[in-house]
Amino acid sequence: MVKPGKIILYTALVISIFFAVFILLNSAYSNFHEFKGQQNYIKEINNNSSAEIQSWMTPQSIITHFNISQQVLLNELNITYSKTNLRTPISKICKNKKLNCTTVIEKLNQIK
């Protein structure tokens, strides 16, 4: 016969696993939709020259899709060339460098 303590323990374990899976799936779902929105915006950039630089974009995507040279962008963000820096979103770079992200993005949109 199974002890009541073990039943409670196993039930709590199953419920904990269920909630963990639910939270992970919810996060993956919202991240997927955010990613799809970003992909659609990138497609819009290719078709529309009036598209603007956004804080979620990485330096590499800005260099690729906008007419901004790599050196100008790196100087504006106060970063050095590295694969990691080129793949980090502008918002995170601004946070790490203590830059005003809105001002940086406005300046980059004027440069493009």
Residue pairs with C-beta under 8 A, 6 or more apart in sequence:
38 56
41 51
41 54
42 61
42 65
44 51
45 51
45 65
45 66
46 65
52 105
52 109
53 62
53 66
53 90
53 105
53 108
53 109
53 112
54 90
54 105
55 89
55 90
55 91
55 94
55 101
55 105
56 89
56 90
56 91
57 89
57 90
58 86
58 87
58 88
58 89
58 90
59 70
59 73
59 74
59 77
59 79
59 85
59 86
59 88
59 90
59 93
60 86
60 87
62 68
62 73
62 90
62 108
63 69
63 70
63 73
63 86
66 108
66 112
67 112
68 108
68 111
68 112
70 81
72 111
73 108
74 80
74 81
74 85
76 104
76 107
76 108
76 111
77 90
77 93
77 94
77 97
77 99
77 104
78 97
78 99
79 85
79 93
79 97
85 93
90 101
90 104
90 105
91 101
93 99
94 100
94 101
94 104
95 101
